[in-house]
């Protein structure tokens, strides 16, 4: 006799059966791309409220898109930060340097010099323009795709590569997955790898700064997919409850590995609109427009520094490459998406702006690209002197057991002795 | 009866008061807030109200609401914000209202606080003391009675501390707050107001009649990682902590067994020197905890004793624990590892 199903479907009259909605992206591999339903308002059309405004005044901006650079490369509208040409050129160079760095490190991973790498291609404006908008001693709680902030703050490329190679010069002693940097002296918090944990931490840091009557603010970055974590809700709640001086950024690059933004809720509303439910100021900004990013982050930083509270900023951008070296984006999305992204490439857009200003040329751009590639190459050669992953030039073996606690407890001392014995079995002449 | 050999000599001359465990904890917090302006207290209901168990009573009034304040009901946020505050340079002492509520904060403890020093090679540290009442015996049902210490002892980078007397609660809490690593400080809430002999149907005894309630005034600390020999003996060694220290004492006294009772006080890092010395002397070892049995801290203790004292053992190590069920409400005393369960294990150990 067949067993009865444990939870038989109940039918009621002529009610339709319930149906589960599983969001599906518009384009899969091989599909032609159609961005016609993407609403992109004209640059310069968005109002800019005063930094000290009531949070409610920003709510229209949560579903709008703050843009400064128009299609002709002009900076227009009230959000134009009116940066001088020298600053714009520095910003452009930092973005180009970051892209060149990504390209070389990606190749280094393919050449077997390290285990893993993550590029930020297409998203350079988000991290770098944000870094330009913040004070250098404001504390950043980054995710894994804000290498541009370290580059912008002048953190040595050699140190970044040492970390990526987990070599004997790695300041993190070879303990962290490549690109999970930590640079306290550059106001850059240790990258976790567990998603969104840095969000409530940034709020806590900002609360501490406020408790102490400091003037430094905190900022944090997560991806749109990570807004689904409970930590996001905790951070948003704490930030508003305590009016914490923090700028919370959501980098909406459309993809969380292979899951499109709809899996995180983008079919229903914007990510900036999450701010509304908490009573927090919110801005949705064109993340490929370096001037708009700068203006939005500076607005939020000024607001936080004036004790007017936190801001949530959604940076609307596109992840032009894979999530990391471990995935092939052509297996889950249309390759045309990146090519046809209607908000363009952040470096090209800033370059065109400088050219339109008469402050730059294609020749200068080409020369700069050569120079930054050389700079990265030189840093790479320098770092390789301290070793690449898996070739023996790692930190001294005993460091493996250090820093679990401030002092080495007896059980770790015993385990360290065991580990050393194991090495001597394999390499009888080994000594540190 | 109590040996306090690790206490500074001057402590013997310090004036003392009789305090219950809550008062001792409050005293420790008060002293540390006074001594270190970076100490902040956060948690649900800890501010104006002073905590549901009154552990933070009076502290907001004394130190101001930016140093002692209520938090949203979000353990993830409480611990996560504490990690950020610690990264800034504060020394947060968050309270998790019940240990049973700590799980939403687990990722922030396990993946963040515990590993921050290691993953940043010492650039950032998390000198956080998470205080939380734990354990049953107060008709708390399955969400106000748990003993989740083994979840934390399993994590590299966390210290776990559990006091058994007001005297130890104050000294250990001060040491925990001063420690530069994250410490989980579980307070056995069954003995907040008095020691518990395991006989739930007889009148409770107040701390005032117990020598462990004699608490020196002012600052003192008890080093983490040092066990306390509660009572010396020859017949067997009891390894326990928190509430079960008092239950074990009562049961073994009643049975007339000359047991050596060791209060571990710190589970990680554990004081194996004291444990080994005792077990090698007595040759028999009884491990007691209130937490569920499977993969409990007793399993670790049992393995350690077996590894390090095997040739001194006259009998298999015995574990007395709670059962592998949620803590039931109406039948909580059937769950609790009380006198009968302990008595049987003692008889097996002694071959009676």
Interface residues (C-beta under 8 A of the other chain):
Chain A: X139 X141 X171 X172 X173 X175 X176 X180 X182 X183 X184 X189 X190 X192 X194 X197 X199 X200 X201 X202 X203 X204 X205 X206 X207 X208 X209 X210 X211 X212 X218 X230 X231 X233 X234 X235 X237 X238 X241 X403 X404 X405 X406 X409 X410 X411
Chain B: X40 X66 X67 X71 X72 X74 X76 X77 X80 X81 X82 X83 X84 X85 X86 X87 X88 X89 X90 X92 X104 X107 X108 X111 X112 X116 X117 X118 X119 X120 X121 X122 X123 X124 X125 X156 X157 X159 X179 X180 X181 X225 X268 X269 X270 X272
